[in-house]
Amino acid sequence: MSNSYNYANRKLTYEQAQEIRKKYFSNPDLIQRELAKEYNVSISIIRGIVENRNYLKPSPLEKQTA
């Protein structure tokens, strides 16, 4: 397993992941399934985001455009 991020296969941007974390932790009634549906991704992607396993830093392309 490699330590490099596979940015090309990301379904969301870093900013969207930050938004998901903010929504999830500010609303205790919000469930991961609702976020997955809203962002059109799997529940496992949402789970990885809220557990801080995915989308921990912006991709190089996102850094260049910021």
Phi and psi in radians as a Rosetta constraint file:
Dihedral C 1 N 2 CA 2 C 2 CIRCULARHARMONIC -1.595 0.35
Dihedral N 2 CA 2 C 2 N 3 CIRCULARHARMONIC 2.675 0.35
Dihedral C 2 N 3 CA 3 C 3 CIRCULARHARMONIC -1.497 0.35
Dihedral N 3 CA 3 C 3 N 4 CIRCULARHARMONIC -0.183 0.35
Dihedral C 3 N 4 CA 4 C 4 CIRCULARHARMONIC -1.359 0.35
Dihedral N 4 CA 4 C 4 N 5 CIRCULARHARMONIC 2.574 0.35
Dihedral C 4 N 5 CA 5 C 5 CIRCULARHARMONIC -1.425 0.35
Dihedral N 5 CA 5 C 5 N 6 CIRCULARHARMONIC 2.524 0.35
Dihedral C 5 N 6 CA 6 C 6 CIRCULARHARMONIC -1.753 0.35
Dihedral N 6 CA 6 C 6 N 7 CIRCULARHARMONIC 1.353 0.35
Dihedral C 6 N 7 CA 7 C 7 CIRCULARHARMONIC -1.100 0.35
Dihedral N 7 CA 7 C 7 N 8 CIRCULARHARMONIC -0.543 0.35
Dihedral C 7 N 8 CA 8 C 8 CIRCULARHARMONIC -1.136 0.35
Dihedral N 8 CA 8 C 8 N 9 CIRCULARHARMONIC -0.467 0.35
Dihedral C 8 N 9 CA 9 C 9 CIRCULARHARMONIC -1.677 0.35
Dihedral N 9 CA 9 C 9 N 10 CIRCULARHARMONIC 0.125 0.35
Dihedral C 9 N 10 CA 10 C 10 CIRCULARHARMONIC -1.156 0.35
Dihedral N 10 CA 10 C 10 N 11 CIRCULARHARMONIC 2.416 0.35
Dihedral C 10 N 11 CA 11 C 11 CIRCULARHARMONIC -1.573 0.35
Dihedral N 11 CA 11 C 11 N 12 CIRCULARHARMONIC -0.430 0.35
Dihedral C 11 N 12 CA 12 C 12 CIRCULARHARMONIC -2.210 0.35
Dihedral N 12 CA 12 C 12 N 13 CIRCULARHARMONIC 2.883 0.35
Dihedral C 12 N 13 CA 13 C 13 CIRCULARHARMONIC -1.575 0.35
Dihedral N 13 CA 13 C 13 N 14 CIRCULARHARMONIC 2.891 0.35
Dihedral C 13 N 14 CA 14 C 14 CIRCULARHARMONIC -1.036 0.35
Dihedral N 14 CA 14 C 14 N 15 CIRCULARHARMONIC -0.710 0.35
Dihedral C 14 N 15 CA 15 C 15 CIRCULARHARMONIC -1.104 0.35
Dihedral N 15 CA 15 C 15 N 16 CIRCULARHARMONIC -0.695 0.35
Dihedral C 15 N 16 CA 16 C 16 CIRCULARHARMONIC -1.126 0.35
Dihedral N 16 CA 16 C 16 N 17 CIRCULARHARMONIC -0.683 0.35
Dihedral C 16 N 17 CA 17 C 17 CIRCULARHARMONIC -1.100 0.35
Dihedral N 17 CA 17 C 17 N 18 CIRCULARHARMONIC -0.734 0.35
Dihedral C 17 N 18 CA 18 C 18 CIRCULARHARMONIC -1.082 0.35
Dihedral N 18 CA 18 C 18 N 19 CIRCULARHARMONIC -0.714 0.35
Dihedral C 18 N 19 CA 19 C 19 CIRCULARHARMONIC -1.090 0.35
Dihedral N 19 CA 19 C 19 N 20 CIRCULARHARMONIC -0.736 0.35
Dihedral C 19 N 20 CA 20 C 20 CIRCULARHARMONIC -1.085 0.35
Dihedral N 20 CA 20 C 20 N 21 CIRCULARHARMONIC -0.805 0.35
Dihedral C 20 N 21 CA 21 C 21 CIRCULARHARMONIC -1.029 0.35
Dihedral N 21 CA 21 C 21 N 22 CIRCULARHARMONIC -0.777 0.35
Dihedral C 21 N 22 CA 22 C 22 CIRCULARHARMONIC -1.091 0.35
Dihedral N 22 CA 22 C 22 N 23 CIRCULARHARMONIC -0.807 0.35
Dihedral C 22 N 23 CA 23 C 23 CIRCULARHARMONIC -1.085 0.35
Dihedral N 23 CA 23 C 23 N 24 CIRCULARHARMONIC -0.779 0.35
Dihedral C 23 N 24 CA 24 C 24 CIRCULARHARMONIC -1.125 0.35
Dihedral N 24 CA 24 C 24 N 25 CIRCULARHARMONIC -0.787 0.35
Dihedral C 24 N 25 CA 25 C 25 CIRCULARHARMONIC -1.453 0.35
Dihedral N 25 CA 25 C 25 N 26 CIRCULARHARMONIC -0.265 0.35
Dihedral C 25 N 26 CA 26 C 26 CIRCULARHARMONIC -1.590 0.35
Dihedral N 26 CA 26 C 26 N 27 CIRCULARHARMONIC -0.213 0.35
Dihedral C 26 N 27 CA 27 C 27 CIRCULARHARMONIC -2.274 0.35
Dihedral N 27 CA 27 C 27 N 28 CIRCULARHARMONIC 1.722 0.35
Dihedral C 27 N 28 CA 28 C 28 CIRCULARHARMONIC -1.127 0.35
Dihedral N 28 CA 28 C 28 N 29 CIRCULARHARMONIC -0.306 0.35
Dihedral C 28 N 29 CA 29 C 29 CIRCULARHARMONIC -1.507 0.35
Dihedral N 29 CA 29 C 29 N 30 CIRCULARHARMONIC -0.217 0.35
Dihedral C 29 N 30 CA 30 C 30 CIRCULARHARMONIC -1.294 0.35
Dihedral N 30 CA 30 C 30 N 31 CIRCULARHARMONIC 2.294 0.35
Dihedral C 30 N 31 CA 31 C 31 CIRCULARHARMONIC -1.897 0.35
Dihedral N 31 CA 31 C 31 N 32 CIRCULARHARMONIC 2.728 0.35
Dihedral C 31 N 32 CA 32 C 32 CIRCULARHARMONIC -1.042 0.35
Dihedral N 32 CA 32 C 32 N 33 CIRCULARHARMONIC -0.582 0.35
Dihedral C 32 N 33 CA 33 C 33 CIRCULARHARMONIC -1.058 0.35
Dihedral N 33 CA 33 C 33 N 34 CIRCULARHARMONIC -0.695 0.35
Dihedral C 33 N 34 CA 34 C 34 CIRCULARHARMONIC -1.131 0.35
Dihedral N 34 CA 34 C 34 N 35 CIRCULARHARMONIC -0.739 0.35
Dihedral C 34 N 35 CA 35 C 35 CIRCULARHARMONIC -1.140 0.35
Dihedral N 35 CA 35 C 35 N 36 CIRCULARHARMONIC -0.706 0.35
Dihedral C 35 N 36 CA 36 C 36 CIRCULARHARMONIC -1.046 0.35
Dihedral N 36 CA 36 C 36 N 37 CIRCULARHARMONIC -0.752 0.35
Dihedral C 36 N 37 CA 37 C 37 CIRCULARHARMONIC -1.162 0.35
Dihedral N 37 CA 37 C 37 N 38 CIRCULARHARMONIC -0.760 0.35
Dihedral C 37 N 38 CA 38 C 38 CIRCULARHARMONIC -1.067 0.35
Dihedral N 38 CA 38 C 38 N 39 CIRCULARHARMONIC -0.687 0.35
Dihedral C 38 N 39 CA 39 C 39 CIRCULARHARMONIC -1.722 0.35
Dihedral N 39 CA 39 C 39 N 40 CIRCULARHARMONIC 0.051 0.35
Dihedral C 39 N 40 CA 40 C 40 CIRCULARHARMONIC 0.984 0.35
Dihedral N 40 CA 40 C 40 N 41 CIRCULARHARMONIC 0.820 0.35
Dihedral C 40 N 41 CA 41 C 41 CIRCULARHARMONIC -2.321 0.35
Dihedral N 41 CA 41 C 41 N 42 CIRCULARHARMONIC 3.016 0.35
Dihedral C 41 N 42 CA 42 C 42 CIRCULARHARMONIC -1.361 0.35
Dihedral N 42 CA 42 C 42 N 43 CIRCULARHARMONIC 2.791 0.35
Dihedral C 42 N 43 CA 43 C 43 CIRCULARHARMONIC -1.090 0.35
Dihedral N 43 CA 43 C 43 N 44 CIRCULARHARMONIC -0.597 0.35
Dihedral C 43 N 44 CA 44 C 44 CIRCULARHARMONIC -1.134 0.35
Dihedral N 44 CA 44 C 44 N 45 CIRCULARHARMONIC -0.567 0.35
Dihedral C 44 N 45 CA 45 C 45 CIRCULARHARMONIC -1.172 0.35
Dihedral N 45 CA 45 C 45 N 46 CIRCULARHARMONIC -0.789 0.35
Dihedral C 45 N 46 CA 46 C 46 CIRCULARHARMONIC -1.059 0.35
Dihedral N 46 CA 46 C 46 N 47 CIRCULARHARMONIC -0.791 0.35
Dihedral C 46 N 47 CA 47 C 47 CIRCULARHARMONIC -1.028 0.35
Dihedral N 47 CA 47 C 47 N 48 CIRCULARHARMONIC -0.758 0.35
Dihedral C 47 N 48 CA 48 C 48 CIRCULARHARMONIC -1.095 0.35
Dihedral N 48 CA 48 C 48 N 49 CIRCULARHARMONIC -0.618 0.35
Dihedral C 48 N 49 CA 49 C 49 CIRCULARHARMONIC -1.215 0.35
Dihedral N 49 CA 49 C 49 N 50 CIRCULARHARMONIC -0.876 0.35
Dihedral C 49 N 50 CA 50 C 50 CIRCULARHARMONIC -1.248 0.35
Dihedral N 50 CA 50 C 50 N 51 CIRCULARHARMONIC -0.374 0.35
Dihedral C 50 N 51 CA 51 C 51 CIRCULARHARMONIC -1.623 0.35
Dihedral N 51 CA 51 C 51 N 52 CIRCULARHARMONIC 0.163 0.35
Dihedral C 51 N 52 CA 52 C 52 CIRCULARHARMONIC 0.966 0.35
Dihedral N 52 CA 52 C 52 N 53 CIRCULARHARMONIC 0.749 0.35
Dihedral C 52 N 53 CA 53 C 53 CIRCULARHARMONIC -1.833 0.35
Dihedral N 53 CA 53 C 53 N 54 CIRCULARHARMONIC -0.343 0.35
Dihedral C 53 N 54 CA 54 C 54 CIRCULARHARMONIC -2.213 0.35
Dihedral N 54 CA 54 C 54 N 55 CIRCULARHARMONIC 2.745 0.35
Dihedral C 54 N 55 CA 55 C 55 CIRCULARHARMONIC 0.961 0.35
Dihedral N 55 CA 55 C 55 N 56 CIRCULARHARMONIC 0.896 0.35
Dihedral C 55 N 56 CA 56 C 56 CIRCULARHARMONIC -1.540 0.35
Dihedral N 56 CA 56 C 56 N 57 CIRCULARHARMONIC -0.295 0.35
Dihedral C 56 N 57 CA 57 C 57 CIRCULARHARMONIC -2.624 0.35
Dihedral N 57 CA 57 C 57 N 58 CIRCULARHARMONIC 2.689 0.35
Dihedral C 57 N 58 CA 58 C 58 CIRCULARHARMONIC -1.148 0.35
Dihedral N 58 CA 58 C 58 N 59 CIRCULARHARMONIC 2.655 0.35
Dihedral C 58 N 59 CA 59 C 59 CIRCULARHARMONIC -1.245 0.35
Dihedral N 59 CA 59 C 59 N 60 CIRCULARHARMONIC 2.789 0.35
Dihedral C 59 N 60 CA 60 C 60 CIRCULARHARMONIC -0.988 0.35
Dihedral N 60 CA 60 C 60 N 61 CIRCULARHARMONIC -0.648 0.35
Dihedral C 60 N 61 CA 61 C 61 CIRCULARHARMONIC -1.175 0.35
Dihedral N 61 CA 61 C 61 N 62 CIRCULARHARMONIC -0.662 0.35
Dihedral C 61 N 62 CA 62 C 62 CIRCULARHARMONIC -1.170 0.35
Dihedral N 62 CA 62 C 62 N 63 CIRCULARHARMONIC -0.612 0.35
Dihedral C 62 N 63 CA 63 C 63 CIRCULARHARMONIC -1.146 0.35
Dihedral N 63 CA 63 C 63 N 64 CIRCULARHARMONIC -0.664 0.35
Dihedral C 63 N 64 CA 64 C 64 CIRCULARHARMONIC -1.197 0.35
Dihedral N 64 CA 64 C 64 N 65 CIRCULARHARMONIC -0.613 0.35
Dihedral C 64 N 65 CA 65 C 65 CIRCULARHARMONIC -1.505 0.35
Dihedral N 65 CA 65 C 65 N 66 CIRCULARHARMONIC -0.185 0.35
